[in-house]
Amino acid sequence: MLLEKIPLAGIARVAQVSETWLQNYVNQKYTEFSEQLEVQPKGKGSLKVQMDELWSFVDHKGNKQWVWLALDVDTREIIGCYIGDRSTGSAQKLWESLPAVYRQCAVCYTDFWSAGCRSLTQQTTSSCGERNW
């Protein structure tokens, strides 16, 4: 029901459970998932990754959160994700969320944002933008 964007209050009412119980259940299920993504096996050839960030307010306008995403350019799979601020540390966390094969072999494309570039250039000596990692 959450995939249909039905609020927790509506799900609790229909399922005849308390909102607290439902939230605890969802939290428990969330902890059972691995933080490491499983990606489809890739054929031989170059891997290309597009990395970008976007922001949204959470709860109130004073709480801006940044969603960092990494996409496989060819398959459009989300291969990495991190939610945090717009710092170099968050860019590094996005990099660490990538499967090992992408960290070792991919060409990465970014928007040249300075903190993201500083973090990612620590992985190699190439300039930021189109990157061989």
N, C-alpha and C positions, 0 to 999 in steps of 0.2 A: 504494500500500500504506500510505503514511503516513495517508491519509484514513480507512483502516480501523483506525487506531490500532495498527498493527503496529510494534513497536519497531525502531529502526535495526539492532540486532544481529540480529533475526530476518530482516529484509529482506536484510542482507548475507549471512547464512548461506544463504538460499534462492537468491539471485542469484549466489552463489559469488564475491563480491568482498570486499575488506577493509572494515572499518568506517570506516577513515580515508579510503579512496577514496570511499565512499558519502557520508560527511559533506562532503567537498570538493565532490562533485558537487551535492549539495543546496544548499550555500552558493553555488556558481556560478549555479545556476538562480535562487536568491533574488535575486542582484544584477541579474539580467536584467529583473526586474519593475520597473515604474514605481512610485514612491512615491505618485503622484497617482492617486486612484481615478477610474474612469470610471463615471458614474452614468447611469441610464436618463433619456432626455429627459423633462422635466416639462411638463405642461399649464399653461395660464394659471391663476392663482389663488395663494393663499398657500402658502408652504412652511413646514412645521413640523418642528423638530428637537428630539429628546430627547437630552440629554447626561447621562452618568453615568459613575461610575468604580467599579471593584471591585479587590480585591487578592488576591494569591496569593504563596506562598513559592516561590522558585526555587532549587533545589539544597539549601538548608538554611533553617532558620527565621530566621536572621539576615539573609536576603536577601529582604525583602518588596518586591514589584514591583506597581505600580498599572497597570491596564489602563483607559485612558480611551476611551470609545466615544461616537459621535454617530450616532443613527439617524433616518432620515426617518420621521416618525410615520405617514404614510399608506401608504408602500410597505414599511416595515420594513427597508429597505436600510441596511446599515452605510455611512455616507458619510464617516466620519472615525474615525481611531484613533491613539492614541499610547500607548506603554508607557514608564513612567518612575516618578518618585516622586510624592508627592501635594503638589506645590508649585504656586505661581502660574505658574512657568515651564512646567510640564507642561500646565496648563490652557491656556496660550497656544499650546503646540505642538498641542494638540487643535484649537483654533480655526483654526490655520494649515493643518491637514490637510483642512479642509472645502473642497469645490469652491467656486469663486468665486461661483456663483449663490446658494449658501446663505449665504455670508458677507455678501452684498449684500441679500438679500431675505427671509431666513427669520425666523420667530418661534421663539425657542429656549426650551426648558423645562429647568431645572436643579433640583437638590435644595437650592439655597441654601447650599451649602458655601462658606465664606468665601473661600478662596484662589481657587476657580474663579470665584466671583462677582467678586472684585477684578480678576482677569485679564480677564474678559469685559466688565466695565463700562468698561474703558478703551476699548472699541470704540464706545461710545455713552454718552449721558447718562442713559438710562433706568435704573430700578432692576432688580436681579437677580431672577430667577424666570421670569416670562413676559417675553420680550424681543423687541423689534424690532431687528434688526441692520442 
